[in-house]
Amino acid sequence: MNSPFGQFDEDALDAFNEAMAERFDFASKKDDLACNKPKRETHNGKSHVVRACYPGAPEGGKLIRFGDANMTTAGKPKEGESKKNKARRKSFKARHGKNIAKGPKSAAYWANKVKW
């Protein structure tokens, strides 16, 4: 095969591609995730990932990354929670209300469900 890096025969190129695939595990992460089961996984500044499966979704579901990895959230409501945390939760829900209403196809829906 002629390439800008020199000539390689097909067998050598195939062996190289196989070795790289094993080393870096190029398998799709989306296939490893269960439908609608959020998982904590930091990637590009996002804290969680979910394979969203809903009517009209692309085959195999849609991979959605959500949540700021550098942000501490209020978490689930707790007994005796501070006014500050209640206000943070209320502000998030008000700010993202339209997107939360879109359902499982939006990152805001999953952030609301998992982090707030």
N, CA and C atoms as an extended XYZ file, in Angstrom:
348
Properties=species:S:1:pos:R:3:atomname:S:1:resname:S:1:resid:I:1 pbc="F F F"
N         0.852       -1.180        0.000 N   MET     1
C         0.000        0.000        0.000 CA  MET     1
C         0.888        1.230        0.000 C   MET     1
N         0.559        2.178       -0.821 N   ASN     2
C         1.294        3.426       -0.904 CA  ASN     2
C         0.668        4.435        0.041 C   ASN     2
N         1.445        5.009        0.915 N   SER     3
C         0.931        6.011        1.843 CA  SER     3
C         1.972        7.107        1.993 C   SER     3
N         1.618        8.216        2.585 N   PRO     4
C         2.605        9.285        2.761 CA  PRO     4
C         3.761        8.875        3.677 C   PRO     4
N         3.614        7.789        4.404 N   PHE     5
C         4.653        7.347        5.334 CA  PHE     5
C         5.523        6.241        4.753 C   PHE     5
N         5.298        5.870        3.517 N   GLY     6
C         6.076        4.808        2.887 CA  GLY     6
C         5.177        3.691        2.406 C   GLY     6
N         5.785        2.592        2.015 N   GLN     7
C         5.010        1.462        1.501 CA  GLN     7
C         4.873        0.400        2.580 C   GLN     7
N         3.647       -0.108        2.730 N   PHE     8
C         3.355       -1.178        3.673 CA  PHE     8
C         2.569       -2.241        2.948 C   PHE     8
N         2.864       -3.501        3.239 N   ASP     9
C         2.021       -4.538        2.634 CA  ASP     9
C         0.744       -4.679        3.461 C   ASP     9
N        -0.285       -5.233        2.856 N   GLU    10
C        -1.610       -5.324        3.488 CA  GLU    10
C        -1.559       -6.108        4.800 C   GLU    10
N        -0.783       -7.192        4.852 N   ASP    11
C        -0.715       -8.016        6.065 CA  ASP    11
C        -0.127       -7.233        7.241 C   ASP    11
N         0.917       -6.484        6.976 N   ALA    12
C         1.545       -5.701        8.039 CA  ALA    12
C         0.584       -4.630        8.549 C   ALA    12
N        -0.145       -3.999        7.620 N   LEU    13
C        -1.097       -2.974        8.006 CA  LEU    13
C        -2.243       -3.558        8.829 C   LEU    13
N        -2.743       -4.728        8.431 N   ASP    14
C        -3.805       -5.398        9.187 CA  ASP    14
C        -3.327       -5.781       10.582 C   ASP    14
N        -2.100       -6.294       10.677 N   ALA    15
C        -1.547       -6.677       11.980 CA  ALA    15
C        -1.409       -5.452       12.879 C   ALA    15
N        -0.965       -4.345       12.301 N   PHE    16
C        -0.828       -3.103       13.061 CA  PHE    16
C        -2.187       -2.634       13.586 C   PHE    16
N        -3.200       -2.628       12.700 N   ASN    17
C        -4.541       -2.189       13.103 CA  ASN    17
C        -5.122       -3.066       14.201 C   ASN    17
N        -4.900       -4.386       14.118 N   GLU    18
C        -5.379       -5.305       15.168 CA  GLU    18
C        -4.699       -5.015       16.493 C   GLU    18
N        -3.377       -4.813       16.447 N   ALA    19
C        -2.628       -4.531       17.677 CA  ALA    19
C        -3.106       -3.231       18.314 C   ALA    19
N        -3.358       -2.215       17.493 N   MET    20
C        -3.823       -0.941       18.040 CA  MET    20
C        -5.230       -1.086       18.624 C   MET    20
N        -6.077       -1.845       17.962 N   ALA    21
C        -7.440       -2.033       18.464 CA  ALA    21
C        -7.420       -2.737       19.811 C   ALA    21
N        -6.550       -3.727       19.973 N   GLU    22
C        -6.447       -4.432       21.259 CA  GLU    22
C        -5.875       -3.506       22.324 C   GLU    22
N        -4.858       -2.751       21.948 N   ARG    23
C        -4.191       -1.893       22.928 CA  ARG    23
C        -5.099       -0.778       23.427 C   ARG    23
N        -5.819       -0.138       22.516 N   PHE    24
C        -6.632        1.004       22.900 CA  PHE    24
C        -8.106        0.687       23.026 C   PHE    24
N        -8.500       -0.544       22.781 N   ASP    25
C        -9.893       -0.991       22.911 CA  ASP    25
C       -10.848       -0.018       22.233 C   ASP    25
N       -10.845       -0.052       20.902 N   PHE    26
C       -11.668        0.853       20.111 CA  PHE    26
C       -13.141        0.468       20.096 C   PHE    26
N       -13.533       -0.546       20.847 N   ALA    27
C       -14.947       -0.954       20.877 CA  ALA    27
C       -15.790        0.219       21.360 C   ALA    27
N       -16.983        0.312       20.842 N   SER    28
C       -17.868        1.417       21.194 CA  SER    28
C       -18.295        1.321       22.652 C   SER    28
N       -18.104        2.390       23.399 N   LYS    29
C       -18.520        2.409       24.801 CA  LYS    29
C       -20.036        2.379       24.911 C   LYS    29
N       -20.705        2.905       23.905 N   LYS    30
C       -22.161        2.967       23.949 CA  LYS    30
C       -22.754        1.563       24.066 C   LYS    30
N       -22.145        0.585       23.398 N   ASP    31
C       -22.670       -0.775       23.439 CA  ASP    31
C       -22.495       -1.428       24.809 C   ASP    31
N       -21.526       -0.938       25.578 N   ASP    32
C       -21.273       -1.513       26.905 CA  ASP    32
C       -22.244       -1.001       27.966 C   ASP    32
N       -22.917        0.103       27.699 N   LEU    33
C       -23.823        0.700       28.684 CA  LEU    33
C       -25.227        0.115       28.567 C   LEU    33
N       -25.878       -0.055       29.706 N   ALA    34
C       -27.274       -0.490       29.716 CA  ALA    34
C       -28.158        0.717       29.407 C   ALA    34
N       -29.302        0.467       28.798 N   CYS    35
C       -30.223        1.552       28.447 CA  CYS    35
C       -30.747        2.256       29.703 C   CYS    35
N       -30.700        3.572       29.679 N   ASN    36
C       -31.278        4.419       30.725 CA  ASN    36
C       -30.726        4.146       32.121 C   ASN    36
N       -29.463        3.734       32.199 N   LYS    37
C       -28.782        3.516       33.483 CA  LYS    37
C       -27.573        4.449       33.539 C   LYS    37
N       -27.702        5.625       34.177 N   PRO    38
C       -26.587        6.568       34.234 CA  PRO    38
C       -25.372        5.974       34.946 C   PRO    38
N       -24.202        6.390       34.483 N   LYS    39
C       -22.951        5.883       35.043 CA  LYS    39
C       -22.006        7.066       35.245 C   LYS    39
N       -21.290        7.075       36.357 N   ARG    40
C       -20.323        8.148       36.606 CA  ARG    40
C       -19.081        7.866       35.773 C   ARG    40
N       -18.751        8.819       34.900 N   GLU    41
C       -17.587        8.672       34.038 CA  GLU    41
C       -17.174       10.055       33.563 C   GLU    41
N       -16.044       10.548       34.033 N   THR    42
C       -15.593       11.881       33.674 CA  THR    42
C       -14.999       11.859       32.273 C   THR    42
N       -15.497       12.768       31.414 N   HIS    43
C       -15.020       12.866       30.036 CA  HIS    43
C       -15.315       14.267       29.516 C   HIS    43
N       -14.291       14.973       29.064 N   ASN    44
C       -14.454       16.326       28.516 CA  ASN    44
C       -15.246       17.250       29.437 C   ASN    44
N       -14.971       17.187       30.720 N   GLY    45
C       -15.610       18.094       31.669 CA  GLY    45
C       -16.991       17.670       32.133 C   GLY    45
N       -17.475       16.529       31.657 N   LYS    46
C       -18.787       16.029       32.070 CA  LYS    46
C       -18.587       14.903       33.087 C   LYS    46
N       -19.503       14.813       34.041 N   SER    47
C       -19.311       13.870       35.143 CA  SER    47
C       -20.016       12.528       34.959 C   SER    47
N       -21.046       12.472       34.121 N   HIS    48
C       -21.825       11.245       33.964 CA  HIS    48
C       -22.114       10.977       32.492 C   HIS    48
N       -22.473        9.733       32.213 N   VAL    49
C       -22.863        9.340       30.868 CA  VAL    49
C       -24.042        8.380       30.967 C   VAL    49
N       -24.914        8.402       29.972 N   VAL    50
C       -26.053        7.493       29.935 CA  VAL    50
C       -26.346        7.158       28.475 C   VAL    50
N       -26.758        5.939       28.221 N   ARG    51
C       -27.252        5.555       26.896 CA  ARG    51
C       -28.766        5.676       26.963 C   ARG    51
N       -29.277        6.751       26.377 N   ALA    52
C       -30.710        7.032       26.446 CA  ALA    52
C       -31.443        6.259       25.358 C   ALA    52
N       -32.360        5.411       25.770 N   CYS    53
C       -33.189        4.645       24.847 CA  CYS    53
C       -34.624        5.124       25.025 C   CYS    53
N       -35.189        5.667       23.974 N   TYR    54
C       -36.552        6.199       24.017 CA  TYR    54
C       -37.148        6.044       22.625 C   TYR    54
N       -38.455        6.113       22.491 N   PRO    55
C       -39.073        5.994       21.170 CA  PRO    55
C       -38.552        7.089       20.237 C   PRO    55
N       -38.087        6.684       19.086 N   GLY    56
C       -37.553        7.636       18.125 CA  GLY    56
C       -36.056        7.860       18.249 C   GLY    56
N       -35.413        7.196       19.196 N   ALA    57
C       -33.968        7.334       19.367 CA  ALA    57
C       -33.250        6.591       18.248 C   ALA    57
N       -32.009        6.983       17.940 N   PRO    58
C       -31.249        6.242       16.949 CA  PRO    58
C       -31.077        4.785       17.401 C   PRO    58
N       -30.850        3.906       16.456 N   GLU    59
C       -30.694        2.487       16.799 CA  GLU    59
C       -29.543        2.330       17.797 C   GLU    59
N       -29.779        1.609       18.864 N   GLY    60
C       -28.770        1.418       19.893 CA  GLY    60
C       -28.794        2.489       20.967 C   GLY    60
N       -29.667        3.478       20.842 N   GLY    61
C       -29.768        4.529       21.845 CA  GLY    61
C       -28.859        5.705       21.529 C   GLY    61
N       -29.008        6.755       22.302 N   LYS    62
C       -28.236        7.978       22.118 CA  LYS    62
C       -27.331        8.162       23.333 C   LYS    62
N       -26.053        8.390       23.107 N   LEU    63
C       -25.106        8.590       24.193 CA  LEU    63
C       -25.175       10.049       24.640 C   LEU    63
N       -25.505       10.259       25.908 N   ILE    64
C       -25.623       11.612       26.449 CA  ILE    64
C       -24.666       11.760       27.626 C   ILE    64
N       -23.831       12.773       27.547 N   ARG    65
C       -22.931       13.111       28.661 CA  ARG    65
C       -23.519       14.336       29.354 C   ARG    65
N       -23.507       14.329       30.675 N   PHE    66
C       -24.140       15.424       31.406 CA  PHE    66
C       -23.456       15.668       32.726 C   PHE    66
N       -23.725       16.830       33.314 N   GLY    67
C       -23.201       17.187       34.635 CA  GLY    67
C       -21.793       17.742       34.557 C   GLY    67
N       -21.551       18.796       35.266 N   ASP    68
C       -20.230       19.410       35.321 CA  ASP    68
C       -19.355       18.612       36.285 C   ASP    68
N       -18.208       18.141       35.800 N   ALA    69
C       -17.313       17.323       36.622 CA  ALA    69
C       -16.686       18.126       37.765 C   ALA    69
N       -16.607       19.437       37.611 N   ASN    70
C       -15.966       20.272       38.629 CA  ASN    70
C       -16.959       20.905       39.592 C   ASN    70
N       -18.218       20.507       39.516 N   MET    71
C       -19.271       21.143       40.305 CA  MET    71
C       -19.779       20.185       41.376 C   MET    71
N       -19.970       20.683       42.569 N   THR    72
C       -20.652       19.890       43.586 CA  THR    72
C       -22.116       20.295       43.543 C   THR    72
N       -22.979       19.313       43.471 N   THR    73
C       -24.405       19.610       43.365 CA  THR    73
C       -25.073       19.431       44.711 C   THR    73
N       -26.305       19.841       44.780 N   ALA    74
C       -27.046       19.755       46.028 CA  ALA    74
C       -27.401       18.307       46.368 C   ALA    74
N       -27.413       17.444       45.380 N   GLY    75
C       -27.776       16.045       45.626 CA  GLY    75
C       -29.258       15.906       45.890 C   GLY    75
N       -29.656       14.758       46.355 N   LYS    76
C       -31.069       14.517       46.652 CA  LYS    76
C       -31.470       15.290       47.911 C   LYS    76
N       -32.733       15.716       48.004 N   PRO    77
C       -33.181       16.465       49.192 CA  PRO    77
C       -32.959       15.651       50.471 C   PRO    77
N       -32.470       16.327       51.488 N   LYS    78
C       -32.184       15.653       52.766 CA  LYS    78
C       -32.949       16.334       53.885 C   LYS    78
N       -33.156       15.584       54.923 N   GLU    79
C       -33.810       16.122       56.122 CA  GLU    79
C       -32.908       17.201       56.714 C   GLU    79
N       -33.467       18.354       57.042 N   GLY    80
C       -32.694       19.429       57.663 CA  GLY    80
C       -31.717       20.092       56.703 C   GLY    80
N       -32.036       20.091       55.421 N   GLU    81
C       -31.164       20.675       54.409 CA  GLU    81
C       -31.072       22.200       54.568 C   GLU    81
N       -29.919       22.760       54.256 N   SER    82
C       -29.739       24.206       54.413 CA  SER    82
C       -30.556       24.982       53.372 C   SER    82
N       -30.842       26.219       53.694 N   LYS    83
C       -31.589       27.079       52.773 CA  LYS    83
C       -30.806       27.295       51.486 C   LYS    83
N       -29.478       27.354       51.610 N   LYS    84
C       -28.625       27.572       50.438 CA  LYS    84
C       -28.788       26.428       49.435 C   LYS    84
N       -28.769       25.182       49.917 N   ASN    85
C       -28.911       24.034       49.020 CA  ASN    85
C       -30.310       23.967       48.417 C   ASN    85
N       -31.306       24.323       49.202 N   LYS    86
C       -32.669       24.348       48.666 CA  LYS    86
C       -32.769       25.376       47.543 C   LYS    86
N       -32.131       26.512       47.749 N   ALA    87
C       -32.151       27.569       46.737 CA  ALA    87
C       -31.397       27.133       45.477 C   ALA    87
N       -30.287       26.433       45.653 N   ARG    88
C       -29.517       25.944       44.497 CA  ARG    88
C       -30.344       24.969       43.671 C   ARG    88
N       -31.022       24.047       44.356 N   ARG    89
C       -31.862       23.060       43.668 CA  ARG    89
C       -32.996       23.750       42.908 C   ARG    89
N       -33.639       24.697       43.577 N   LYS    90
C       -34.761       25.412       42.975 CA  LYS    90
C       -34.292       26.213       41.756 C   LYS    90
N       -33.136       26.865       41.855 N   SER    91
C       -32.590       27.643       40.749 CA  SER    91
C       -32.270       26.762       39.548 C   SER    91
N       -31.662       25.598       39.804 N   PHE    92
C       -31.343       24.685       38.703 CA  PHE    92
C       -32.598       24.256       37.972 C   PHE    92
N       -33.600       23.853       38.738 N   LYS    93
C       -34.846       23.370       38.135 CA  LYS    93
C       -35.560       24.485       37.366 C   LYS    93
N       -35.495       25.711       37.865 N   ALA    94
C       -36.126       26.834       37.163 CA  ALA    94
C       -35.354       27.185       35.891 C   ALA    94
N       -34.040       27.179       35.987 N   ARG    95
C       -33.194       27.554       34.853 CA  ARG    95
C       -33.276       26.549       33.711 C   ARG    95
N       -33.409       25.269       34.051 N   HIS    96
C       -33.390       24.216       33.028 CA  HIS    96
C       -34.747       23.557       32.825 C   HIS    96
N       -35.796       24.156       33.344 N   GLY    97
C       -37.127       23.554       33.284 CA  GLY    97
C       -37.580       23.150       31.898 C   GLY    97
N       -37.359       23.991       30.896 N   LYS    98
C       -37.770       23.671       29.529 CA  LYS    98
C       -37.060       22.416       29.014 C   LYS    98
N       -35.779       22.333       29.284 N   ASN    99
C       -35.006       21.186       28.798 CA  ASN    99
C       -35.314       19.919       29.587 C   ASN    99
N       -35.582       20.057       30.869 N   ILE   100
C       -35.953       18.896       31.682 CA  ILE   100
C       -37.245       18.301       31.147 C   ILE   100
N       -38.165       19.158       30.708 N   ALA   101
C       -39.459       18.711       30.197 CA  ALA   101
C       -39.339       17.915       28.893 C   ALA   101
N       -38.199       18.020       28.201 N   LYS   102
C       -38.010       17.282       26.946 CA  LYS   102
C       -37.885       15.785       27.179 C   LYS   102
N       -37.635       15.396       28.412 N   GLY   103
C       -37.555       13.977       28.742 CA  GLY   103
C       -36.164       13.394       28.535 C   GLY   103
N       -36.080       12.072       28.384 N   PRO   104
C       -34.785       11.389       28.384 CA  PRO   104
C       -33.873       11.726       27.211 C   PRO   104
N       -34.326       12.519       26.267 N   LYS   105
C       -33.439       12.886       25.162 CA  LYS   105
C       -32.581       14.101       25.474 C   LYS   105
N       -32.726       14.696       26.668 N   SER   106
C       -31.932       15.880       27.010 CA  SER   106
C       -31.015       15.611       28.201 C   SER   106
N       -29.865       16.268       28.173 N   ALA   107
C       -28.911       16.140       29.274 CA  ALA   107
C       -29.474       16.732       30.559 C   ALA   107
N       -30.277       17.790       30.437 N   ALA   108
C       -30.860       18.428       31.622 CA  ALA   108
C       -31.770       17.460       32.379 C   ALA   108
N       -32.510       16.636       31.650 N   TYR   109
C       -33.385       15.638       32.273 CA  TYR   109
C       -32.560       14.693       33.144 C   TYR   109
N       -31.431       14.215       32.590 N   TRP   110
C       -30.609       13.250       33.336 CA  TRP   110
C       -29.889       13.916       34.497 C   TRP   110
N       -29.430       15.155       34.315 N   ALA   111
C       -28.786       15.872       35.414 CA  ALA   111
C       -29.774       16.096       36.554 C   ALA   111
N       -30.992       16.451       36.209 N   ASN   112
C       -32.031       16.656       37.217 CA  ASN   112
C       -32.308       15.347       37.971 C   ASN   112
N       -32.368       14.264       37.251 N   LYS   113
C       -32.702       12.968       37.852 CA  LYS   113
C       -31.557       12.432       38.732 C   LYS   113
N       -30.324       12.585       38.261 N   VAL   114
C       -29.180       11.978       38.951 CA  VAL   114
C       -28.539       12.920       39.959 C   VAL   114
N       -28.324       14.164       39.587 N   LYS   115
C       -27.528       15.067       40.406 CA  LYS   115
C       -28.327       16.021       41.273 C   LYS   115
N       -29.576       16.323       40.937 N   TRP   116
C       -30.352       17.313       41.681 CA  TRP   116
C       -31.560       16.673       42.313 C   TRP   116
